[in-house]
């Protein structure tokens, strides 16, 4: 996590996605200016937002997979009885 960022877990999904999109625009501007130090900082911040989005998506997938029992009794072709 970038040291200048607040706790991302307190933000909503929409806020995290919007900030990530805003950072993408700022990154494009930084590339236009050729400011490598700014590009590096924005990339580090974007990685933090992307990690938060990935963590949330994984949690959502795990929650859906764990709570849905309709697939529980399907035959696992890799399992021997």
Beta strands, then each sheet from edge to edge (+ up, - down):
end
